[in-house]
Amino acid sequence: MQERLSERDETGQILHPLSRSEVKKLLQRLQAIRNSGTPLTTAAAIVARKLKQHQGPLRRRVLNAPIIHTPAGPLTPLECSRTASSANTQVLDALYAIQTTPFERSFLSRLHGERPEHTPYLIALDWETRSPWMDLMSDIREHHSLAHPDREQPVETAAPIEYVSLQPVHLPQVHSLLAHIFWEGIDVSESLLYSPEKCTIVAAYKRLVVGVALLSSPLETYITYLAVRPGWENTQIATSMLYHLITLNPNRDITLHVSINNPAMLLYNRFGFKAEEFVVGFYEDYLDTQSRASKNAFRLRLRR
């Protein structure tokens, strides 16, 4: 390669470009002279500077050299080794025949959620309520669209707050919500066994559980839990769940216990619940020692 790139000077001497190893050795030699304290001559300093700025001339000249085409001639194709496919041809034909993907199985359905024709165990729909969480998500989308107008903007799908009966698919979110609002270890799986269509109310926005209200059973109408997800408070969700529980169990007294400093006392008073008993230390075995909620409770009753 060096012979092909060599040149002759005016005197006829052959000049060839320095290889990278030669450049490296020459720079090391010049650096050793400089480290010994002996100043480089003007010519040596210029050579060192040029070599540092233009290292690898042989490589660049090789890359920039014109491509030498071999003369055209007969070419012998190489035989490619093909392994026999073990796939079922009927399966392959069926896959190739697929032209579209049903929405229920598509990636788009994972982004927007399922859109069934009817919601099972539906009790009520609320299209008007706007929670602080919904407003926050709307502000985030608007800010993103203003900050990145050139990007494709996500499409928001409008959805109501659905009030439905408790279903097995709700249990993980319900347990997480109750553990956050009350205490760890709450399991309400047995509520699915005691007339859930009359004793359970779940408020859901799309696939997110935002509230839950539970009665112990149709015979003993005792409210065990009523909770709303943070970010969804002050939107009448607790009021709606309590209203539906009461209307689903007519002509029966409904009882519950509530901590004496719980703001839900005002909600129960609006529905006509009256205090029957003051219980000292009712939540002592459940609440954390650092909890701000009072361990004392009122026993309330709604007489029908």
URZI-V173577 format. One record per residue. SS is DSSP state (H for helix, E for strand, C for the rest). PSI is psi in whole degrees, -180 to 180 (none if undefined). OMEGA is omega in whole degrees, 0 to 359 (none if undefined). Layout:
ss: [SS	SS]
psi: [PSI	PSI]
omega: [OMEGA	OMEGA]
This chain:
ss: [C	H	H	H	H	C	E	E	C	C	C	C	C	E	E	C	C	C	C	H	H	H	H	H	H	H	H	H	H	H	H	H	H	H	H	C	C	C	C	C	C	H	H	H	H	H	H	H	H	H	H	H	H	C	C	C	H	H	H	H	H	H	H	H	C	C	C	C	C	C	C	C	C	C	C	C	C	C	C	C	C	C	C	C	C	C	C	C	H	H	H	H	H	H	H	H	C	C	C	C	C	C	H	H	H	C	H	H	H	H	H	H	C	C	C	C	C	C	C	C	C	E	E	E	E	E	C	C	C	C	C	H	H	H	H	H	H	H	H	H	H	H	H	H	H	H	H	C	C	C	C	C	C	C	C	C	C	C	C	C	E	E	E	E	C	C	C	H	H	H	H	H	H	H	H	H	H	H	H	H	H	C	C	C	C	C	C	C	H	H	H	H	C	C	C	H	H	H	H	E	E	E	E	E	E	C	C	E	E	E	E	E	E	E	E	C	C	C	C	C	C	E	E	E	E	E	E	E	C	C	C	C	C	C	C	C	H	H	H	H	H	H	H	H	H	H	H	H	C	C	C	C	C	E	E	E	E	E	E	C	C	C	C	H	H	H	H	H	H	H	C	C	C	E	E	E	E	E	E	C	C	C	C	C	C	C	C	C	C	C	C	C	C	C	C	C	E	E	E	E	E	E	C	C]
psi: [-40	-35	-39	-31	2	155	165	139	-170	-28	-3	0	144	128	130	149	145	140	170	-36	-38	-40	-42	-44	-41	-41	-38	-38	-43	-37	-36	-40	-41	-38	-27	-9	-7	123	143	149	165	-42	-42	-39	-39	-41	-45	-41	-43	-40	-37	-36	-27	56	149	41	-33	-42	-43	-38	-34	-43	-33	-4	145	147	130	115	134	148	145	142	176	135	137	113	144	140	125	133	119	126	139	130	134	4	148	124	-33	-38	-43	-42	-39	-38	-42	-24	-13	123	-34	162	129	145	-37	-24	6	164	-30	-36	-29	-31	-43	-10	162	151	73	157	-33	147	125	144	35	135	-45	159	144	106	-9	-31	134	119	162	-34	-42	-41	-38	-45	-38	-41	-39	-43	-40	-41	-40	-41	-34	-36	-28	70	-19	-12	157	128	139	148	124	128	120	141	148	171	122	134	113	169	156	135	159	-32	-21	-20	-47	-44	-37	-44	-40	-41	-45	-36	-34	-39	-40	-88	166	155	6	128	118	25	-32	-16	-21	-14	-17	79	65	-24	-16	-22	2	140	127	127	124	137	112	-115	12	124	120	-6	155	142	132	138	152	-43	165	-24	-42	89	77	125	112	-44	142	117	150	138	140	139	-9	13	165	33	18	16	-45	-40	-44	-43	-43	-40	-46	-36	-42	-44	-27	-13	70	157	27	137	143	131	162	165	142	140	144	-21	20	126	-16	-13	-39	-38	-46	-36	-37	-29	-4	12	139	143	131	-26	145	119	118	130	29	-38	14	-35	-4	-43	147	151	-25	0	142	-14	141	142	-9	154	156	141	119	151	138	109	138	none]
omega: [180	179	181	181	181	179	176	178	184	181	179	179	181	176	177	181	179	173	181	179	178	178	181	180	180	178	178	180	179	179	178	177	180	180	180	180	179	180	178	174	181	180	180	179	179	179	180	181	180	181	178	182	186	177	176	180	180	181	180	180	176	181	181	181	180	180	180	181	176	180	181	180	179	179	179	181	177	178	178	180	180	177	181	180	179	181	178	182	179	178	179	179	179	179	180	182	181	181	181	178	177	183	183	182	185	176	179	179	177	179	186	182	180	178	180	181	178	179	181	177	181	178	181	176	179	180	189	187	174	181	175	179	178	178	179	179	178	178	180	179	179	178	179	180	178	181	182	182	182	182	176	186	178	181	179	179	179	180	178	167	183	174	185	174	181	177	181	181	181	192	181	180	179	179	178	180	181	178	180	184	186	182	183	173	180	179	182	181	181	178	177	183	187	175	181	180	179	190	182	175	176	174	184	173	189	180	183	176	183	179	179	176	187	169	181	179	178	181	177	187	180	180	181	182	171	186	177	181	175	185	180	180	176	178	177	178	178	178	181	180	179	178	181	176	181	182	178	180	183	174	177	175	179	182	177	170	179	178	189	178	178	179	179	176	180	178	181	178	179	179	177	176	180	179	178	187	173	185	180	176	183	183	186	182	185	185	175	182	180	182	178	180	179	178	175	187	169	170	183	178	171	182	182	none]
